[in-house]
């Protein structure tokens, strides 16, 4: 079976024309990855150096690794680094989840925030907060809520097979319903809990602690490794069910595995940030535009790009907007609304052309 997957995987992302195309695509992937790493390092430096007590960038970076005076180390490691790491981990998890879903369903609108997964994760986290549970249990609660959304999506959206358009429409309804339930719980909370739950209506990395980051972030890291481990199966699925089945792949089991990993990644990311929109939807499109057909390299690049986007959006929310204290979800939603509209118009146009 593994030999068959290794044989089929290179054909998962065929390139038309001469044999130089794949090499060119790999070169673009490597170059874009290098640029992304440089940009991410710059954003990390800005993130740890700025705040109520600005620090010299070099001192801030030293403090991040435990060097320098104790005050700088305390400010950077205990107050700024958890928020920065949360944005990086959540951005990577959301982007890879979006890339998996879009490739699995072969639809540009398939993403966790459109299909209701992040709304379910937020519902689970807020319900756990209302029960007075420990913050360390938030990842499990968010994962349970994400799985609940997936079950609802399957019950109401699965009719005689998979209709992606139906799944997207049902997903939007599930997302809206669970978001309304979250808003209701926030309104009914006592005043001291309402502020803590507010992030689950807009998305925020404010006030993240190392306890939250290590519990959810460690699980996201495991999910990312699992996503890369499933890449060969996903590449075989790209050939079509008939070809994949002929190569010995159990297509139903493979699709379920990819779907579960995507839901887990999106739910755990939402445990850190709440329902942050746009990242999972847009990043895979940007990566495909820059590098070409999907490969294991582009999947890793999607995670890097998601981390860059969410961290950059958080810095914009903190320092560049005229209104201070806005959550990062406001920035990503502002970018995501027109992007979703454009995608839906393009999807509708392609369907109309196919019917003519």
N, C-alpha and C positions, 0 to 999 in steps of 0.2 A: 504493500500500500504506500509506504513512504517513497519507494522507488518510483511509483506511478506519479505521486505528487511532485517529486523533484523533476520528473520528465515533463509534466504538464505545466508547472509553474511559470517557466519562461514565456509560455504562450498566453499567459493571462492578460498581458497588456501589449497586444500586437502593435507594431509600428509599421505603417505603410511606407513603401518606397525602399530605398537601399538600406544596407545593413549599418550605415553610419548613424541612422536616426536614433536607435537605442543608446549608442554611446553619447550622442549629443544630449539626449534626455538625462542620462546619468550625470553628465557634466553640469547641466543646469541644476539638477538636484543637489549636487555637491556644492556648487557655487552659492546657490540660494541658502543652503544649510549653513555655510560659513558666514554669510552675511547675517543670517538669523542669529547665530551664536554671538556675533559681535554686537548686534543691536540689543540682544538680551542682556549681555554683560553691561552695556551702557545703561540700560534701564534699571538693572539691579543697583548699580552705583548711584544713580539719581535717587532711587527709592530709599536707600539706607542713609544717604547724605542729607536729605531734606526732611523737614518737619518743624515742630515748634522750636527745636534747638538745632539750627543748621550746623553741619559738620563739614570740614574739608573732605573732599571725596576720598583722598588717599587714607586719611584717618578712619573714615567710615568703613572702607573696605577692610582695613586691618582689624577694626573692631568686630566686623562680621566673622572673622576667623579667630577671634579671641585675643588679638594683640592690641597693644596700646593701653591707655589709662583705663581704670576701672569704670569711670563714669561713661566713657564712650562705649565700652563693651556692653555695659548694662543697657544703655539707650538703644543701641543697634540690635543686640541679640534678643532682648526681651520685649521690645515695643515695636520695632520696625521690621525685623526679619520675619516673624511669623506671618504678618500681613503680606509681605512680599512673596514668601514661599507658598502661601495659600493661593495667591493669584496665579503663580506659575503652575502649581500642581493642578488646580481646577481648570485653568485654560487648556493645559495639555490633555486632561481627561475628556473635557467637552469636545475638543476638536477631533480627537481620535474616535470618540463615540459617533460624532457626526459623519466622519469619513466612512466608518464601518456601515452605518445605516444607509447612507446614500449609495454606497457600492453594493450593498446587499439587495436593496430594493430597486436599484438602478433608476433612482428618481432624485432630482436636485432638491426637492422639498422635504425629503426624509431627514429629520434631525430630532434630537431629544426634546427640544423646546417646542417644536411644532407638533410632535406626536404625543405630548402629554407626560413624558417621563420626568422632566424636571419639575413640573407641577405636582406630580405624585410624590417626588422626593421631598419637596417643600412641605407638602401636607403631612408626611410621616414625621419630619423633623419638628414641625410646630405641634403636632399631637403629642410627641414625646416631651416637648418643652412644657406643654400644658399639664402633663402628668407629673412634672417636677423631677424628671429623670436627670441623671448626670450628663454633662456635655460629652463625655467619652462615648455615650451610647448613640449620639446623633448620627454617626455614619450608618449604624444598623437600622435606625429608624428611617433615615432617608432611603436606604436600600429597600426596606420594606414598602415604603410609599411608591418608589419607582416600579417595583414589581407589581404593586396593586394597579398602577396606571397601565402597565403592560397587559395585565389580565383583563381590565376593562376594555382596552384596545382590541384584544383578541376576541372577547365576547361580542362586542358590537360592530367590529370592523371586519371580522373574518367570515365571509359568506361564500362557500364553495370555492375556496382558494383565496389567493391574495390579490386584491385590487388595491393598488398603491394609492389611487385617488381617494378611494373610500377610506383607507387607513389614515390618510392625511386629514381628511375632513372629520372623521371620528376623533382623531388625535387632538385636533383643535378644540373640539367640544369637550373632551376629557380634560385638556389643559385649562379651559375656561372654568369648568365646573370645580375642579380641585383648587384652582386659584381663588374662586369665590369662597370655598370652604375655609381656606387659609385666612382670607380677609375677615370672615365672620369670627373665627377663633381669636384673631388679633384684637378685633373690636370688643369681644367679650372678656378679654384678659384683664386682670387687675393692672393698674397703671405701672407697677414695677416690672411686670412681665411684657407689657406691650412694646416697650423699646427694644427688648431682646428679640422679640419675634418680628420686628419690622423688616429685618433683612430678608425674611422669607416672602415678602410681597414685592420686593424690588431687586434684590441681589446685592450683596455687599461683602467685602472682606475686612471691614472695620472690626477691630477688637478681637481678631483671631488670636488664639493662644497656642503654645506648643503642644498642649494636650490634644487639641482639635486637629492641628496640622499633622502630628505624627500618627494619630489613629486613622484619619481619613486619607492622609497623604500616602501612608504606607500601603493601604489597601488599593489606592489608585495606581501606585507603582506596580503592584502585583497584577492588576487588571491590564496595564499597558504591556507587560511582559506576555500575558496570555493572548492579547490581541496580536502581537507580533508572531507568537507561536502558531496562531491560526491563519497567518497570512497565506501560506501555501494552499490551504483548503479554500480560502476565499478566491485565490487566483484560479483554481480549478473551477469553481462555481462561475467565474466570468466566462467560461467556455460555453455555458448553457447546461441545463439539467441533463439532456440526453448524452452529451459528450462527457460530462462529469460522471454520470452513472456508468458509462462504458469504461471509464478509467478506474472504476471500483470505489468511487466515493459515495458514501451515503449522504445524498444531498439534503434530506430533511434534517438529519442529525447535525450536519455542518452548518446549515442555516440557523438552526436553533442555538448552536454554540456561539456563533457570531452575534446573534441577537441578544443573548444573555450577557455576553461580555460588554456589548454596547450599553445595555441598560445599567449594568453594574457600574461602569465608568461614569456615565452621566449622573447616576444617583449619588455616588460618592463625591463627585465634584460639586453637586448641588448641596451636599452636606456642609461644604466649606463656604459656599458663596450664596446659596439661595438660587432662585430661578434666573440666572444670567442668560439673556437672550443673545442671538446673533453669532456667538463664537462658533458653536457647533454647526450652524447653518452655512456660514460664509467661508470659514477657513478652508474647508476641502475644495471649494470652487477656486479660491485664490491660488492654492497650491497646484491644482490641475492646470490653471492658466499659466503659471510660471514654469512648470516642469514637465507637463505632458501626462501620459497615461499613468495609472496608479501602479506603484510597486511598493516593496517593503521600505525603500528609501523615502518615498513620498508619504507613506504612513507615519514614519518617524518625523518627517518634516512638518506634517500637519500638527503633531503634538508640539513641536518647537514653535510654530507659527501661532498656535492657540495660546501658548504661554506668553509670547511677546504681545499679542493683541490684548489679552486680559490685563497684564501688568501695565501696558501703556494706557489702557482705558482707565485704570485705577489712578494712575498719575495725573491724567487729564482731569478726572473728577476731583482730585485733591488740590491741584495747583493752577489749572488753566481756566477753569470755569468761574464766572463772576459770583456764583452762589456757592459758598463753601459748605462742606459736609454732605454733598450729594453722593449717594451710593453708586458703585460702578455699574450697576444694572441700568441706571438711567442713561449712561453714555452708550452702552452696548445696544440698548433698545432703540435709542435715537438713530444709531447706524443701521440696526436690523430691520426697522419697519420699512423703509424704502427698498432695501435689498429684497425682502420677502415679497413686496409688491411686484418688483421687476421679475423675480423668478416665477411668480404665479402667472404673470402676463405672458412670459416666454413659454411656460408650460402649456398654457391655454392655446397659444398660437401654434405650437407644434402639434397639438391634438387636432386643431381645426385643419391644418394642412394635411394630416394623415387621413382625415375623413373625406377630403375632396377627391 
